[in-house]
Amino acid sequence: MVTLKSRNRVEFRFFRPNARQVFLVGDFNGWSNTTTPMKPTGTGEWVHVTPLTRGVHQFKYLADGEWYLDYAAFGLEKGPYGWNSVVVVEPTPLPRHHSTPSAA
């Protein structure tokens, strides 16, 4: 599961209770299968929070040497080596300022 936290911070959660090691692998880390380890929560989930640039990013999870897609992400896209999960980071909207009508 992917959640946009604040601004460009993205939380990745992956449920794999019996996994010994899980990595987040994507275009944002050069598709490295060792750069971004995920941390176990103790409840069977693995989590990693990272800042991402605006745009569409492809990723997968690598758990104990097996690849997994995230079907709860923003969709799937075909990459050069098969299907990947997708996360979309939008620009943060500017806060709206409410103006008080002035007395005329």
C-alpha positions as CSV (number, residue, x, y, z in Angstrom):
1,M,0.0,0.0,0.0
2,V,1.2,3.5,-0.8
3,T,0.3,6.6,1.1
4,L,1.2,10.2,0.2
5,K,2.1,11.6,3.6
6,S,3.0,15.3,3.4
7,R,4.4,17.2,0.5
8,N,6.5,14.7,-1.4
9,R,6.9,12.1,1.4
10,V,5.6,8.7,0.4
11,E,5.0,5.8,2.8
12,F,5.3,2.3,1.3
13,R,3.8,-0.6,3.3
14,F,4.0,-4.3,2.3
15,F,2.5,-7.2,4.2
16,R,4.7,-10.2,4.3
17,P,4.7,-11.6,7.8
18,N,7.2,-14.4,7.2
19,A,9.7,-12.5,5.2
20,R,13.3,-12.2,6.6
21,Q,14.3,-9.2,4.3
22,V,12.3,-6.8,2.1
23,F,13.6,-4.1,-0.2
24,L,11.8,-1.3,-2.0
25,V,13.1,-1.2,-5.6
26,G,12.2,1.5,-8.1
27,D,13.2,4.1,-10.7
28,F,13.8,6.5,-7.8
29,N,16.7,4.4,-6.5
30,G,18.1,3.2,-9.8
31,W,16.3,-0.1,-9.5
32,S,18.8,-1.1,-6.9
33,N,17.7,-4.3,-5.0
34,T,19.9,-3.5,-2.0
35,T,19.8,0.3,-1.5
36,T,16.4,0.7,0.2
37,P,15.7,-1.9,2.9
38,M,12.2,-1.8,4.5
39,K,11.8,-2.1,8.2
40,P,9.5,-4.6,9.9
41,T,6.7,-3.2,12.1
42,G,6.3,-6.3,14.2
43,T,2.8,-6.9,12.9
44,G,3.7,-8.5,9.6
45,E,4.1,-5.3,7.7
46,W,7.3,-3.8,6.3
47,V,7.5,0.0,5.9
48,H,9.7,2.7,4.3
49,V,9.0,6.4,4.1
50,T,10.9,8.4,1.5
51,P,10.7,11.7,-0.3
52,L,10.0,11.5,-4.0
53,T,10.1,14.1,-6.7
54,R,6.9,15.2,-8.4
55,G,5.8,12.8,-11.2
56,V,5.1,9.1,-11.8
57,H,7.4,6.5,-10.3
58,Q,7.5,2.8,-10.9
59,F,8.5,0.3,-8.2
60,K,8.3,-3.2,-6.9
61,Y,9.0,-5.0,-3.6
62,L,11.7,-7.6,-3.3
63,A,11.1,-10.0,-0.4
64,D,13.5,-12.9,0.2
65,G,14.6,-12.8,-3.5
66,E,11.0,-12.8,-4.9
67,W,9.4,-9.8,-6.7
68,Y,6.0,-8.5,-5.7
69,L,3.7,-5.8,-7.2
70,D,1.6,-3.5,-5.1
71,Y,-2.0,-3.8,-6.4
72,A,-3.1,-1.2,-3.8
73,A,-0.8,1.5,-5.4
74,F,-1.9,4.0,-8.0
75,G,-1.9,1.4,-10.8
76,L,0.4,-0.7,-12.9
77,E,2.6,0.1,-15.9
78,K,4.6,-2.1,-18.2
79,G,8.3,-1.4,-18.0
80,P,11.1,-2.9,-20.0
81,Y,11.3,-6.0,-17.9
82,G,7.6,-6.5,-17.1
83,W,4.9,-5.0,-14.9
84,N,5.6,-2.5,-12.2
85,S,3.5,-0.7,-9.5
86,V,3.1,3.0,-9.8
87,V,3.0,5.9,-7.4
88,V,2.0,9.4,-8.5
89,V,3.4,12.4,-6.6
90,E,1.4,15.6,-7.3
91,P,2.5,19.1,-6.5
92,T,1.2,20.2,-3.1
93,P,-1.6,22.8,-3.5
94,L,-1.0,26.1,-2.0
95,P,-3.1,26.9,1.1
96,R,-6.2,29.0,0.5
97,H,-6.4,32.2,2.3
98,H,-9.8,33.4,3.2
99,S,-10.3,37.1,2.9
100,T,-12.6,39.0,5.0
101,P,-14.9,41.3,3.0
102,S,-14.0,44.9,3.7
103,A,-16.7,47.3,4.9
104,A,-17.5,49.9,2.2
